[in-house]
Amino acid sequence: MSLPSMINAPHPHLPRIERWHTAEEINAFGKDRGPAFYEACHLYAQTLWQIGFPAKCILLLNRALACPLTQDEPILQRWPLPYQAMAWLLLNRPNDQFIGNPRRHWQHLATRMVEPNKALRTWRAWACWYLAKETLPESEYPSDMKQIRDEGIVEPTHEDITTHLAQFSPADDLFQWQQALQWSREQLGRSRALPPLVRIRRIDAFELPVIQRLAHEIWHRCYPGIISVKQIEYMLSIWYQPGAMAREMEVRDTWFALIEAETLGPVGYLSFERYPDDVAFINKLYIHPDMQGRGVGAAALDWIAQRALEMCCPRLRLRVNRANALAIRAYQRAGFVFMEDVCSDIGSGFVMDDYLMEKKLTV
């Protein structure tokens, strides 16, 4: 039987091989997850990479991460925990070779993990998921939103993963993961920006044109791919006319506020109102995409929560487009849970296909 042909040059973060390695060599270890198994996974992963199976290469590196090796294990000095290998593979994925959806793969792996070493393996899977989240475009490699919705899964933050890797790892997971993450960001020309100083202030009707301007800029940056350009233009035209927003202020006592960053001025806006059942309903919360992921949205939600409690409203509610994974993730991390699916006709042949979410506030 002839051996498969080499397609890819050797993976630089996996051991060089002098022959093709096989699944039979891995299976021969049975339940043994010691250093020899760890090395065999790396050797077979290199084989799979070189013969053009990057998705299967990922699966073998997952199996290597199932090994609870301690930091003083000599094999880890030769072949560190494969976070860097994963990151390199994600950034150098060949367009014509199947890689699947690594982001969804690691989401499923982390949320369906079983013993042995369940906690360690779960957080290693989430660490790999985070590498995929930071590396791969979400439009091409989305999360499994159905699982998130049905099972109430909250995707972890960088801080969550940092805490749990430090807690459960018997090796140097945290260092290796952070190094891989930093390398990935450098390759993509990104840096982790510090949280800006922001202030949030309620505005009067004369400043509503600022919200109108921000809305047009933010929506045209953030919503293509979620809703059509025609629907974007329609919704902006009916909801963001200063006169229409002023009527909301007058008739429904709706609060409008600007989110301003130090030295930058307005970078977002929000509106909310009190419902008769002591619920504060958030109608609008939008942050300029250049400022997203820096804690601005979380600060805005905290500000709304404080105002809601001052109004004796112990619950916050909002609607979010079912395809807006970034916003859903942020709301879940802030403590919102799914209530129901809501689809509303808004005229001119357009609908709002949303999740209704709620957060209970504590004094």
C-alpha positions in Angstrom: 0.0 0.0 0.0 1.5 3.3 -1.1 1.9 6.2 1.3 0.0 9.4 0.8 1.8 12.3 -0.9 3.1 15.3 1.0 0.9 18.4 0.3 2.0 20.9 2.9 5.5 21.9 4.1 6.2 20.8 7.7 4.3 22.5 10.4 7.0 24.6 12.2 5.6 24.0 15.7 5.3 20.2 15.4 8.1 17.6 15.4 9.8 16.8 12.1 9.0 13.3 10.9 11.0 10.8 8.9 8.0 8.6 8.1 4.2 8.9 8.1 2.6 8.1 11.4 -0.8 6.3 11.7 -4.0 6.2 13.8 -3.1 2.6 14.8 -0.1 4.0 16.7 -2.4 6.3 18.7 -5.0 3.6 19.3 -2.3 1.3 20.7 -2.0 3.4 23.8 -5.5 2.6 25.0 -6.3 4.8 27.9 -2.7 5.8 28.6 -2.4 9.6 28.4 1.3 9.8 29.4 4.2 11.5 27.7 4.6 8.9 25.0 1.0 9.3 24.0 1.5 13.1 24.0 4.5 12.8 21.6 2.7 10.3 19.4 -0.2 12.8 19.0 2.2 15.5 17.9 3.9 13.1 15.4 0.6 12.0 13.9 -0.7 15.6 13.8 2.4 16.6 11.7 1.6 13.7 9.4 -2.0 14.8 9.0 -0.9 18.4 8.4 1.6 17.4 5.7 -0.8 15.2 3.8 -3.4 18.0 3.7 -5.8 17.3 6.6 -5.7 20.4 8.9 -9.0 19.6 10.5 -7.8 16.2 11.6 -4.5 17.8 12.7 -6.6 19.9 15.1 -8.3 16.7 16.5 -4.9 15.2 17.3 -3.7 18.3 19.0 -6.9 18.2 21.1 -6.0 14.6 22.1 -2.5 15.9 23.2 -4.3 18.4 25.4 -6.1 15.6 27.1 -2.8 14.6 28.7 -2.5 15.9 32.4 1.2 16.2 32.2 3.0 18.3 34.9 5.3 21.2 34.1 8.5 19.3 34.9 7.7 16.6 32.3 10.7 16.6 29.9 8.5 16.1 26.8 6.9 19.6 27.4 10.4 21.1 27.1 10.7 19.6 23.7 7.1 20.1 22.5 5.2 22.7 24.6 1.5 22.5 25.0 0.2 23.0 21.5 -1.5 26.4 21.7 1.1 28.0 19.4 0.7 25.1 17.0 -3.0 25.7 17.0 -2.6 29.4 16.4 -0.1 28.9 13.6 -2.5 26.4 11.9 -5.5 28.8 12.2 -3.5 31.6 10.6 -1.9 29.5 7.9 -5.0 27.4 7.0 -4.9 26.5 3.3 -8.0 27.8 1.5 -8.4 24.5 -0.5 -8.1 22.2 2.5 -11.0 21.3 4.9 -10.6 22.9 8.3 -14.3 22.8 9.4 -15.4 25.5 11.9 -12.8 25.4 14.7 -14.6 28.0 16.7 -17.8 25.9 16.8 -15.8 22.7 17.2 -14.1 24.0 20.4 -17.4 25.4 21.7 -19.0 21.9 21.4 -15.9 20.2 22.9 -15.8 22.6 25.9 -19.5 22.2 26.6 -19.8 18.5 26.2 -16.6 17.4 28.0 -16.6 14.3 30.2 -14.2 12.8 32.7 -11.3 12.1 33.2 -9.8 15.5 34.0 -13.0 17.2 32.8 -12.3 20.7 34.2 -8.8 20.9 32.8 -9.8 19.7 29.4 -12.9 22.0 29.4 -10.8 25.1 29.9 -8.1 24.0 27.5 -10.9 23.7 24.9 -12.2 27.2 25.8 -8.6 28.5 25.5 -8.4 27.1 21.9 -11.9 28.5 21.2 -10.6 31.9 22.2 -7.7 31.6 19.8 -10.2 30.8 17.0 -12.5 33.7 18.1 -9.6 36.1 17.9 -8.1 34.7 14.7 -10.9 33.7 12.4 -13.6 36.0 11.0 -16.9 35.4 12.7 -18.8 35.8 9.5 -17.2 32.7 8.1 -16.7 30.8 11.3 -19.7 31.6 13.6 -20.5 30.2 17.0 -23.3 27.6 17.3 -26.0 30.1 18.3 -28.7 27.4 18.5 -26.8 25.6 21.2 -26.1 28.9 23.0 -29.8 29.8 22.9 -31.1 26.4 23.8 -28.6 25.6 26.6 -28.0 29.1 27.9 -24.3 28.8 27.3 -22.3 31.9 28.1 -19.1 32.1 26.1 -16.2 32.9 28.5 -14.1 36.1 28.6 -10.3 36.3 28.5 -10.4 36.8 32.2 -12.5 33.7 32.8 -10.1 31.5 30.8 -7.1 33.1 32.5 -8.5 32.3 36.0 -9.5 28.7 35.2 -6.3 27.8 33.4 -4.3 29.1 36.4 -6.6 27.1 38.7 -6.7 23.7 36.9 -3.5 23.5 34.9 -0.7 21.2 36.3 1.6 22.7 33.6 2.2 26.1 32.0 -1.0 26.4 30.1 -1.5 30.0 31.0 1.9 31.1 29.7 1.7 29.1 26.5 -1.8 30.3 25.7 -1.0 33.9 26.4 2.1 33.7 24.2 0.1 32.1 21.4 -2.6 34.8 21.7 -0.1 37.6 21.7 1.6 36.1 18.6 -1.7 35.8 16.8 -2.6 39.4 17.5 0.9 40.6 16.3 0.5 38.6 13.1 -2.9 40.2 12.5 -1.6 43.7 13.3 -3.8 44.0 16.4 -3.1 45.1 20.0 -5.2 44.8 23.0 -6.4 48.3 23.6 -6.8 49.6 27.2 -10.3 50.5 28.3 -11.0 54.1 27.6 -12.3 56.6 30.2 -16.0 57.2 29.3 -18.9 59.2 30.7 -22.5 58.7 29.9 -24.9 61.5 30.1 -28.6 62.0 29.5 -29.3 64.5 26.7 -32.1 66.9 25.7 -33.8 67.0 22.3 -31.4 69.5 20.8 -28.6 66.9 20.8 -30.6 64.2 19.1 -28.9 65.0 15.7 -25.7 63.6 17.2 -27.4 60.3 17.8 -28.8 60.4 14.3 -25.3 60.9 12.9 -23.8 58.1 15.1 -26.6 55.7 14.2 -25.9 56.1 10.4 -22.2 55.5 10.9 -22.5 52.6 13.3 -25.3 50.8 11.5 -23.6 50.9 8.2 -20.5 49.5 9.8 -22.1 46.8 11.9 -25.3 45.6 10.3 -24.5 44.5 6.7 -24.5 40.7 6.8 -27.0 40.7 9.6 -29.8 42.6 7.8 -30.0 44.0 4.3 -28.8 47.5 3.4 -32.4 48.3 2.4 -33.6 47.3 5.8 -30.8 49.3 7.5 -31.9 52.4 5.5 -35.5 51.9 6.3 -35.0 51.4 10.1 -32.7 54.5 10.2 -35.3 56.5 8.4 -38.2 55.7 10.7 -36.5 55.5 14.1 -33.7 58.0 13.9 -35.3 61.2 12.8 -34.7 63.8 15.5 -38.4 64.6 15.5 -39.4 61.0 16.0 -36.9 60.6 18.9 -38.1 63.8 20.5 -41.7 62.5 20.4 -40.5 59.4 22.3 -39.0 61.7 24.9 -42.2 63.6 25.3 -44.9 60.9 25.0 -43.1 57.9 26.6 -40.6 59.7 28.8 -37.8 57.9 27.0 -34.3 58.6 28.2 -31.6 59.2 25.5 -28.0 59.4 26.5 -24.6 59.8 24.7 -21.6 57.7 25.5 -18.5 59.8 25.3 -14.8 58.7 25.5 -12.0 60.9 26.8 -10.4 62.9 23.9 -12.7 61.2 21.3 -16.2 62.6 22.1 -19.4 60.6 21.4 -18.6 57.0 20.6 -22.1 55.5 21.2 -25.6 56.1 22.4 -28.5 54.5 24.3 -32.1 54.9 25.1 -34.5 53.2 27.5 -37.9 53.7 29.1 -39.9 52.5 32.0 -42.6 50.0 31.3 -45.8 49.7 33.5 -44.7 46.3 35.0 -41.6 47.9 36.6 -39.3 46.9 33.7 -36.7 49.2 32.2 -36.7 48.4 28.5 -33.5 49.2 26.6 -34.5 50.4 23.1 -31.1 51.3 21.8 -27.5 50.6 22.8 -24.9 51.0 20.1 -21.1 51.4 20.4 -18.9 52.5 17.5 -17.1 49.4 16.2 -13.7 50.9 16.8 -14.5 51.0 20.5 -16.1 47.6 20.8 -14.5 45.0 23.0 -13.0 47.6 25.4 -15.6 47.6 28.2 -17.7 50.5 26.8 -20.8 48.5 26.4 -20.5 47.0 29.8 -20.1 50.5 31.3 -23.3 51.6 29.5 -25.3 48.6 30.8 -24.1 49.3 34.3 -25.2 53.0 33.9 -28.7 51.9 32.7 -29.0 49.4 35.6 -28.2 52.1 38.1 -30.9 54.4 36.6 -33.4 51.5 36.5 -32.9 50.8 40.2 -33.4 54.5 41.0 -36.7 54.2 39.2 -37.5 51.1 41.3 -37.3 48.8 38.2 -35.7 45.5 39.3 -35.5 44.1 35.7 -33.9 45.1 32.4 -35.2 43.8 29.1 -34.1 44.3 25.5 -34.4 42.8 22.1 -31.4 41.7 20.0 -31.2 40.5 16.5 -30.8 36.7 16.4 -27.9 37.0 14.0 -26.0 39.6 16.1 -23.7 37.1 17.8 -21.4 39.9 19.1 -24.2 41.7 21.0 -25.7 38.5 22.3 -22.4 37.5 23.7 -22.0 40.8 25.4 -25.5 40.7 26.9 -25.0 37.2 28.2 -21.8 38.1 29.9 -23.6 41.0 31.5 -26.1 38.6 33.0 -29.0 38.7 30.5 -30.8 35.4 29.8 -33.1 34.4 27.0 -36.8 34.8 27.5 -38.4 34.1 24.1 -38.0 34.5 20.3 -39.9 37.5 18.9 -40.5 38.2 15.2 -42.2 41.6 14.4 -43.5 43.1 11.2 -42.1 46.6 11.0 -43.6 47.5 7.6 -42.4 47.7 4.0 -41.9 44.0 3.9 -39.3 44.0 6.7 -39.3 42.1 10.0 -37.3 42.2 13.2 -36.3 38.6 14.1 -35.0 38.9 17.7 -34.4 37.3 21.0 -36.1 38.9 24.0 -33.6 38.9 26.9 -33.9 39.9 30.6 -31.6 40.6 33.5 -32.8 40.7 37.1 -31.1 43.5 39.1 -29.9 43.3 42.7 -29.8 46.3 45.0 
